[in-house]
Amino acid sequence: MYMTSIEDQGQIGVNEKTRLVVAIRYSLKATLHHPRTSMECTHNTPRNKRETTVASRQGMTTAGLHRTTEFDLQRLSRAVHLLETCGWYWGSMTGDEAKKLLRRKEVGTFLLRDSSDSAYLFCISVRTARGTTSVRIDYTPEGNFRLDSDGSSPEYDCIIKLVHHYMKDSNAEKPKHYWLEPTGRRAIAVKFSRPLFGKVPDLQHLCRTVINKHTPEDRVTQLPLPERLKKYLKDYPYGQ
């Protein structure tokens, strides 16, 4: 799969994208701390191929027509909650700042940050053999997340789940993903090996990720734990 790398032009000013993120983070603080269980990110599967139609080229699909503002607020609120929980989301950061952080890191080290492009909410920066490059994360008309690429990339209802998909692919012997330079002249083999943490996770969260790493998600309810701890595990159902 080919993805187009981007060159950031610095942080954007106040616009619709930043206002939305600010509203989600602060006005919906109660929602972030007590996310709805319906947004557990457990039902979506990747779509390896997307059918292009006239409607989709205009930013709408049959599925997208049924989306509501409430749906988007819940989906994006859940996304921000998970990102701020994971420890490797860096928030507002320019491409140059990401390059400085990743400059001396091993190939495959990556971080998530806010996109400097007003048309996108988030992007991912990763260290490759040729330096650090970035790609935007697209929020699709269906309300899913995918990397901005050639159109054949998988979609997930959760950004963390999307990243884990590429981390799993990175374990393959041969590279499965390549990023094209903006000129389109060179393809860069890319892998996602390990996230760069911006803060030290607390002990509770570390314990949660260890349990989740060794327990299938559908088996969490069978663990001999109090219900409140099972709920805590399911609130962030990932091992990283």
LUMVO-29298 format. One line per 5 residues: number of its first residue (from 1); for each residue x, y, z of C-alpha. Coordinates in steps of 0.02 Angstrom, whole numbers, padded with zeros to 5 digits. Layout:
NUM) X:Y:Z; ... .
//
This chain:
1) 00000:00000:00000; 00061:00174:-00042; 00034:00325:00069; 00081:00504:00029; 00199:00585:00152 .
6) 00168:00767:00196; 00273:00918:00236; 00195:01023:00373; 00187:01211:00352; 00180:01250:00538 .
11) 00033:01259:00656; -00132:01321:00589; -00232:01461:00668; -00403:01450:00749; -00522:01365:00628 .
16) -00663:01239:00623; -00548:01093:00657; -00466:01167:00810; -00632:01230:00878; -00703:01055:00863 .
21) -00556:00976:00954; -00563:01108:01090; -00750:01080:01111; -00725:00893:01126; -00583:00907:01251 .
26) -00656:01038:01365; -00843:01062:01340; -00870:00874:01340; -00748:00838:01482; -00878:00737:01576 .
31) -00905:00629:01422; -00719:00599:01405; -00702:00542:01585; -00858:00434:01576; -00866:00374:01394 .
36) -01021:00288:01333; -01003:00099:01328; -01081:00101:01153; -00919:00177:01089; -00808:00031:01142 .
41) -00733:00014:00966; -00765:-00172:00957; -00878:-00198:00808; -00784:-00127:00658; -00681:-00227:00535 .
46) -00554:-00160:00410; -00611:-00126:00234; -00476:-00175:00113; -00562:-00097:-00035; -00675:00056:-00045 .
51) -00799:00078:-00186; -00782:00250:-00263; -00943:00334:-00318; -00995:00507:-00370; -01068:00531:-00196 .
56) -00908:00477:-00109; -00804:00595:-00215; -00914:00735:-00150; -00877:00681:00028; -01037:00581:00054 .
61) -01081:00397:00042; -01239:00299:00075; -01174:00258:00248; -01117:00437:00275; -01291:00504:00237 .
66) -01355:00425:00398; -01224:00505:00510; -01280:00634:00636; -01192:00770:00734; -01221:00668:00892 .
71) -01138:00517:00810; -00986:00621:00762; -00971:00698:00934; -00978:00527:01017; -00856:00449:00895 .
76) -00731:00593:00906; -00752:00611:01094; -00709:00428:01112; -00560:00449:00995; -00489:00595:01095 .
81) -00518:00502:01259; -00420:00351:01198; -00281:00458:01126; -00258:00554:01287; -00256:00390:01382 .
86) -00129:00297:01275; 00021:00406:01323; 00093:00423:01148; -00022:00560:01083; 00072:00725:01087 .
91) -00070:00846:01047; -00025:01009:00962; 00143:00991:00876; 00221:01044:00711; 00306:00928:00589 .
96) 00475:01006:00630; 00448:00974:00816; 00404:00792:00779; 00563:00774:00676; 00668:00838:00820 .
101) 00590:00714:00940; 00613:00567:00822; 00783:00617:00751; 00887:00499:00858; 00757:00364:00881 .
106) 00759:00191:00804; 00677:00162:00636; 00494:00121:00665; 00471:00237:00814; 00314:00343:00792 .
111) 00200:00466:00879; 00024:00533:00855; -00011:00720:00852; -00136:00850:00792; -00130:00881:00606 .
116) -00068:01049:00544; -00188:01034:00397; -00356:01112:00437; -00445:00976:00337; -00383:00839:00454 .
121) -00390:00811:00642; -00239:00701:00673; -00082:00634:00591; 00056:00510:00629; 00243:00545:00618 .
126) 00365:00400:00604; 00551:00376:00591; 00604:00289:00430; 00773:00242:00358; 00772:00409:00266 .
131) 00718:00515:00412; 00551:00564:00488; 00395:00578:00382; 00212:00607:00422; 00044:00553:00354 .
136) -00128:00621:00395; -00269:00520:00471; -00430:00539:00373; -00602:00540:00456; -00709:00457:00324 .
141) -00890:00493:00274; -00935:00329:00362; -00865:00394:00525; -00708:00286:00525; -00522:00324:00527 .
146) -00396:00280:00391; -00225:00338:00336; -00227:00462:00192; -00166:00348:00054; -00204:00274:-00116 .
151) -00382:00229:-00066; -00354:00046:-00025; -00307:00068:00158; -00413:-00013:00294; -00536:00086:00400 .
156) -00570:00068:00586; -00691:00152:00705; -00546:00186:00824; -00377:00271:00793; -00285:00159:00917 .
161) -00354:00006:00829; -00297:00079:00663; -00120:00104:00728; -00116:-00072:00800; -00160:-00140:00628 .
166) -00003:-00062:00555; 00102:-00115:00704; 00049:-00295:00671; 00092:-00280:00486; 00263:-00212:00534 .
171) 00310:-00381:00607; 00316:-00455:00432; 00488:-00493:00358; 00458:-00387:00203; 00384:-00211:00210 .
176) 00199:-00204:00169; 00182:-00016:00166; 00270:00123:00073; 00253:00310:00081; 00274:00415:-00075 .
181) 00369:00578:-00061; 00266:00733:-00108; 00355:00731:-00278; 00302:00550:-00305; 00478:00505:-00359 .
186) 00530:00392:-00216; 00440:00264:-00110; 00495:00246:00071; 00472:00080:00159; 00389:00114:00326 .
191) 00351:00013:00481; 00273:00053:00649; 00373:-00037:00783; 00351:00061:00944; 00263:00220:01000 .
196) 00358:00365:01077; 00279:00402:01245; 00258:00583:01295; 00221:00543:01476; 00249:00399:01595 .
201) 00085:00302:01610; 00020:00275:01785; 00034:00102:01864; -00151:00065:01842; -00142:00095:01655 .
206) 00016:-00009:01637; -00069:-00154:01727; -00220:-00134:01614; -00116:-00144:01454; -00025:-00299:01517 .
211) -00189:-00387:01556; -00264:-00336:01389; -00109:-00394:01296; -00130:-00570:01364; -00321:-00579:01368 .
216) -00434:-00586:01214; -00557:-00442:01218; -00707:-00558:01222; -00636:-00647:01376; -00618:-00494:01486 .
221) -00792:-00517:01559; -00742:-00692:01616; -00596:-00633:01722; -00615:-00657:01911; -00619:-00470:01942 .
226) -00746:-00346:02013; -00859:-00269:01882; -00783:-00096:01903; -00611:-00166:01857; -00683:-00256:01705 .
231) -00759:-00092:01651; -00590:-00008:01675; -00507:-00139:01564; -00638:-00119:01427; -00625:00070:01431 .
236) -00453:00051:01349; -00454:-00125:01272; -00276:-00121:01203; -00108:-00194:01252; -00003:-00043:01205 .
//
